Amino acid sequence: MSRYFEEGDSFLWIKDRDYQSDSLKISLRMIRQVYRKASKQGLIAQDQYSGKKYFVKVIFCEEMDTIYVEKESKVQLHSPFIIRIYGGMLDEKLKRFITLVEYIPECDLSDLMYQKGIAGENWNQKIRTCHKIAMKFLHGIDYYMSVFETDPIIHRDLKPENLMVSPDGEVVKIVDFDWVHLHDSSQTLLNRREQRGTPGYVDPRYWNSYVPSKAMDIYSAGLVLFFLYTGTHHFHENEEIQRQLVGDSYAYTLKNMPGIDADLRRIIARMIAPEEDRYEDIRQVIQDMETYLKGQGIRIPLPELLEGEEEEDVIRFSYQVGDVVYRPYVKKCRFVPIEIGIRQERSLNGRISAHILSFYRMGDRMKALVLHEDCHPVTVSNPDQVSQGDTYSYAGTQIKVLQIR
């Protein structure tokens, strides 16, 4: 039996169980092969019952111990700007590990720039679209870095090819977490002792280092923004890339960006500066970008973040998950996310992974956002707001809104 999938093959994908996940089974039919190499294969598959499409990543290895099953398949994040990874399945018989990933029909930023191009009828419109892409990209980085306060998630391979983008900037997704450093993971340091990152985008200080840091992703993100705004790689061709990897001042000095405002250039220059002069946190980059755009009279709406004006009045409400009743209130805290299971948490920004549902405030109303595909509304009296008696369901557990006042 061949280890490779062929177009038309049917396969029952079963998510590997761990301490925090539920069983997930999907009957797939392979509809198109994207790539096929000696050690890996990528395909587009379709759920034979729902018709939903997925991207299937397969890793082959003779020694199963060398397949790092806790890596990309464990990136369980729920952000509009990060690819959704559903989990992995270990097939010991055929010595392969199969990861199921959200399917995005858009191309990566590199292909977009060289083929379709950024949408816009003139320079100003194209730059505005670039701003939209940049802000969504930065918020995606902020999301995965802020899930854990200590030992944050680090992507380690940010580059244009790992950013899926639509020409109008409506779709922006960070992808390919193959070499991610996960929170509280020893595998990054112990089993992955080789250079990681892409020459020309990786911070030279970390090219030969096995210690992950926010600084390395901020540096790479700065070079991605340079590519976004100029359409060219900051370091290109073998000679320049080899010089960049030396790690002297050449690697940390921003090149000229014709037609780009000096304030924006200063932000990108600080992102790729030597670590002692670099931004310490991606939120500082976001703040400076917002200040810059405001000074230019440009507003980039990000409805995916559910941003809205804060209200002074308090909204108190209660809801029941199974047999457990919660009585939170919403003031400055707009999100009241519910995690898978019975544990409920609150945060200012909703940056907690594995959410199934979040309630949030818009003016004097409560709304709901379904964050997990297996969670769905059962009875909702008004689609524009949450009402008393509304019910949702997740894995057989009923979630009911009891009171709002």
C-alpha positions in Angstrom: 0.0 0.0 0.0 1.4 3.4 -1.0 2.0 5.9 1.8 1.0 8.7 -0.6 -2.5 9.8 -1.1 -3.8 9.9 -4.6 -6.5 12.2 -6.0 -9.9 10.5 -5.4 -8.8 8.5 -2.3 -11.1 8.4 0.6 -9.7 8.6 4.2 -11.2 8.8 7.7 -9.2 11.4 9.6 -9.4 11.0 13.4 -7.9 13.7 15.6 -5.4 12.4 18.1 -6.8 12.8 21.6 -5.0 14.8 24.3 -5.9 16.1 27.7 -7.8 19.1 26.4 -9.3 18.1 23.1 -12.4 16.3 22.0 -12.6 13.6 19.4 -13.0 14.8 15.9 -13.6 12.5 12.9 -14.0 13.6 9.3 -14.5 11.5 6.3 -12.3 13.0 3.6 -11.9 12.6 -0.2 -8.7 13.9 -1.7 -9.6 16.2 -4.6 -6.3 17.8 -5.6 -2.6 17.3 -4.8 -0.7 20.6 -4.2 2.8 19.2 -3.7 4.5 15.9 -3.3 8.1 15.4 -2.0 10.0 12.5 -0.5 9.2 13.5 3.1 5.9 15.3 2.8 2.8 15.8 0.8 0.1 18.5 0.6 -3.5 18.0 -0.7 -6.8 19.7 -0.8 -9.5 17.5 0.6 -13.3 17.7 1.0 -15.6 16.4 3.7 -17.7 13.8 2.0 -20.8 14.7 3.9 -20.7 18.5 4.4 -18.6 19.4 1.3 -16.3 21.6 3.3 -12.7 21.8 2.0 -9.6 21.3 4.1 -5.9 21.4 3.5 -4.1 18.1 4.4 -0.4 18.2 5.3 1.3 14.8 5.5 4.8 14.1 7.0 6.5 10.8 6.3 9.2 9.3 8.5 10.7 5.9 9.0 11.6 6.6 12.6 8.3 7.6 14.2 10.1 9.1 17.3 11.5 11.9 15.0 8.0 13.1 14.0 7.3 16.0 16.3 3.6 15.5 16.8 3.4 18.2 19.4 4.3 21.0 16.9 2.0 22.5 14.3 -0.9 20.1 15.1 -1.0 21.6 18.6 -1.4 25.2 17.5 -5.0 25.6 18.5 -5.6 29.3 18.0 -8.9 31.1 17.2 -8.0 34.3 15.4 -9.4 35.8 12.2 -5.8 36.5 11.1 -4.3 33.0 11.8 -4.9 29.8 9.9 -7.1 27.4 11.8 -5.4 24.1 12.6 -7.8 21.3 13.6 -5.2 18.8 14.9 -3.1 15.8 13.8 -3.5 12.1 13.3 -0.6 9.6 13.7 -0.8 6.7 11.2 1.8 4.3 12.7 1.1 1.6 10.1 2.1 3.7 7.1 4.5 5.9 9.2 3.0 9.2 8.5 1.5 12.1 10.5 -1.5 13.9 9.0 -2.4 17.4 10.0 -5.7 19.0 9.0 -5.7 22.7 8.3 -8.2 25.3 7.3 -8.4 25.7 3.5 -7.8 29.3 2.2 -8.3 29.8 -1.6 -6.2 32.9 -1.6 -2.5 33.0 -2.7 0.4 33.9 -0.5 1.7 37.5 -0.3 4.7 36.7 -2.5 2.5 35.3 -5.3 0.0 38.1 -4.9 2.7 40.8 -5.4 4.2 39.1 -8.4 0.9 38.0 -10.1 -2.4 39.7 -9.2 -1.0 42.7 -7.3 -2.6 44.8 -4.6 -6.1 46.0 -5.3 -6.6 49.7 -6.0 -7.1 52.0 -8.9 -4.3 54.4 -7.9 -1.3 54.6 -5.6 -3.2 55.9 -2.6 -5.8 53.1 -2.8 -3.0 50.5 -3.1 -1.2 51.9 -0.1 -4.4 51.9 1.9 -4.9 48.2 1.1 -1.3 47.7 2.2 -2.1 49.4 5.5 -5.1 47.1 6.0 -2.9 44.0 5.3 -0.2 45.3 7.6 -2.5 45.9 10.6 -4.2 42.5 10.3 -0.8 40.8 10.0 0.4 42.6 13.2 -2.7 41.8 15.1 -2.3 38.1 14.1 1.2 38.2 15.6 0.0 39.9 18.7 -2.7 37.2 19.1 -0.3 34.2 19.2 2.3 36.1 21.2 -0.2 37.2 23.9 -2.0 33.9 24.5 0.6 33.1 27.2 2.3 35.8 29.2 5.3 33.7 29.9 7.1 31.6 27.3 5.0 33.0 24.4 4.3 31.2 21.1 6.9 32.2 18.5 6.3 31.4 14.8 10.0 31.5 13.8 9.5 31.6 10.1 7.5 34.7 9.2 8.0 35.6 5.5 5.7 36.6 2.6 5.2 33.0 1.6 3.7 32.3 5.0 1.0 35.0 4.8 -2.1 34.2 2.8 -3.7 37.4 1.5 -6.6 38.4 -0.8 -5.9 41.4 -3.2 -8.3 43.6 -1.3 -6.8 42.8 2.1 -10.1 41.4 3.4 -8.4 38.0 4.0 -5.1 37.9 5.8 -4.0 34.7 7.5 -0.6 33.7 9.0 0.1 30.1 8.0 2.7 27.4 8.3 3.5 26.8 11.9 5.8 23.9 11.1 8.6 25.3 13.2 6.7 27.1 15.9 7.9 27.3 19.4 4.9 26.4 21.6 4.3 27.5 25.1 5.9 25.2 27.7 7.4 23.1 25.0 10.8 21.4 25.4 10.8 20.1 21.9 12.0 23.4 20.4 15.2 23.3 22.5 15.9 19.5 22.8 14.8 17.9 19.5 14.9 20.7 17.0 18.6 21.5 17.2 19.1 22.9 13.8 18.9 26.3 12.1 15.4 27.5 11.5 13.9 30.4 9.7 14.4 31.6 6.1 17.7 33.3 5.1 16.9 36.8 4.2 14.1 37.0 6.8 15.5 35.3 9.9 17.3 37.5 12.5 21.0 36.4 12.1 21.4 36.4 15.9 18.9 33.5 16.1 20.0 31.7 12.9 22.4 29.6 15.0 20.4 29.9 18.2 17.9 27.5 19.7 16.4 29.9 22.1 13.1 31.4 20.7 12.3 35.1 21.3 9.7 37.6 20.4 12.5 39.7 18.9 13.1 37.2 16.1 9.5 37.4 14.9 9.4 41.2 15.2 12.5 41.4 13.0 11.0 39.0 10.4 7.7 40.9 10.5 9.5 44.1 9.7 11.0 42.6 6.6 7.6 41.3 5.6 6.2 44.8 5.8 9.2 46.1 3.7 8.2 43.5 1.0 4.5 44.5 1.3 5.1 48.2 0.8 7.9 47.9 -1.8 7.2 44.7 -3.7 10.8 43.6 -3.3 12.7 41.5 -0.8 14.9 43.6 1.5 17.7 41.0 1.0 17.7 39.3 -2.3 20.1 37.1 -4.3 22.6 34.8 -2.7 25.3 37.4 -2.1 23.1 39.8 -0.2 21.5 37.0 1.9 24.9 35.6 2.8 26.0 39.0 3.9 22.8 39.4 5.9 23.5 36.2 7.8 26.8 37.5 9.0 24.8 39.6 11.4 26.7 42.9 11.2 25.1 46.3 10.8 24.1 45.5 7.2 21.5 43.0 8.5 19.9 45.7 10.8 19.9 48.7 8.5 16.7 49.6 6.5 17.2 50.1 2.8 15.5 53.0 0.9 11.8 52.7 0.4 10.9 55.1 -2.5 7.5 56.7 -2.1 7.0 55.6 1.5 6.4 58.2 4.2 9.3 58.8 6.5 7.3 58.0 9.7 6.3 54.6 8.3 9.9 53.9 7.4 11.0 54.7 10.9 8.6 52.1 12.3 9.9 49.4 10.0 13.5 50.5 10.7 13.0 50.0 14.4 11.4 46.6 13.8 14.6 45.3 12.1 17.1 47.3 14.3 19.6 45.5 16.5 17.8 43.9 19.4 18.8 46.5 21.9 17.1 49.2 19.8 14.2 47.1 18.5 10.6 47.2 19.6 10.3 44.9 22.7 6.7 44.0 22.0 4.5 43.8 18.9 1.9 45.9 20.6 4.3 48.8 20.5 4.5 48.4 16.7 0.7 48.3 16.5 0.4 51.4 18.6 2.9 53.3 16.5 1.2 52.2 13.3 -2.2 53.4 14.7 -0.7 56.7 15.6 0.9 57.1 12.2 -2.3 56.2 10.3 -4.3 58.6 12.5 -1.8 61.4 11.7 -2.3 60.6 8.0 -6.1 60.9 8.4 -6.4 57.2 7.6 -8.8 54.9 9.5 -8.4 51.2 8.9 -11.6 49.5 10.3 -11.0 46.0 11.7 -14.5 44.6 12.3 -12.9 41.1 13.0 -11.6 42.6 16.3 -15.2 43.6 17.3 -13.9 47.0 18.2 -16.4 49.5 19.6 -16.8 52.5 21.9 -16.6 51.7 25.6 -19.7 52.3 27.7 -19.8 53.4 31.3 -23.0 51.5 32.1 -22.7 47.9 33.4 -24.6 45.1 31.7 -25.2 42.1 34.0 -26.4 38.8 32.7 -26.3 35.1 33.5 -26.0 32.0 31.4 -25.8 28.3 32.0 -23.4 25.8 30.5 -24.7 22.3 31.2 -25.3 22.4 35.0 -23.0 25.3 35.7 -24.4 28.8 36.0 -22.2 31.9 35.4 -23.2 35.5 36.3 -20.6 37.8 34.7 -21.0 41.5 33.9 -19.7 43.6 31.0 -18.3 47.0 31.5 -14.8 47.7 30.1 -14.6 43.9 29.5 -16.3 43.4 26.2 -15.5 39.7 25.9 -16.8 36.9 28.1 -15.4 33.8 26.4 -16.4 30.3 27.2 -13.7 27.7 26.9 -14.2 24.1 25.8 -15.3 22.2 28.9 -16.9 23.9 31.9 -14.2 26.5 32.7 -15.3 30.1 32.0 -12.9 33.0 31.8 -12.9 36.7 31.2 -10.4 39.0 29.5 -10.2 42.5 28.0 -9.4 41.2 24.6 -10.6 37.6 24.4 -7.1 36.3 23.8 -7.6 32.8 25.2 -7.3 29.8 23.0 -9.8 27.0 22.6 -12.9 29.2 22.8 -16.2 27.9 21.7 -18.3 31.0 22.2 -17.9 34.6 23.3 -20.4 37.1 24.5 -19.5 40.8 23.9 -21.0 44.2 24.2 -21.9 46.6 21.5 -23.6 49.7 23.0 -26.5 48.7 25.2 -26.8 45.2 23.7 -25.1 41.9 24.1 -24.0 39.9 21.1 -22.5 36.5 20.6 -19.7 35.2 18.5 -19.4 31.5 17.7 -15.7 30.6 17.7 -15.7 26.9 17.2 -17.3 25.1 14.2 -18.8 22.5 16.5 -20.6 25.1 18.5 -23.8 26.4 16.9 -27.0 28.4 17.8 -30.1 26.3 18.5 -32.7 29.0 19.4 -31.9 32.6 18.8 -34.8 35.1 18.8 -32.9 38.0 17.3 -29.8 37.5 15.2 -28.6 41.0 15.9 -28.4 40.6 19.7 -28.4 38.1 22.5 -31.8 37.7 24.2 -33.0 35.9 27.3 -33.7 32.3 26.4 -31.3 32.0 23.5 -29.6 28.6 23.4 -26.4 27.3 21.8 -25.0 23.8 21.7 -21.6 22.3 21.8 -20.8 18.5 21.8 -24.2 17.8 23.3 -23.9 20.4 26.0 -26.5 23.2 26.0 -25.6 26.8 26.7 -28.6 28.9 27.7 -28.8 32.6 28.4 -30.9 33.0 31.6 -31.1 36.8 32.2 -29.8 40.1 30.8 -30.3 43.3 32.8 
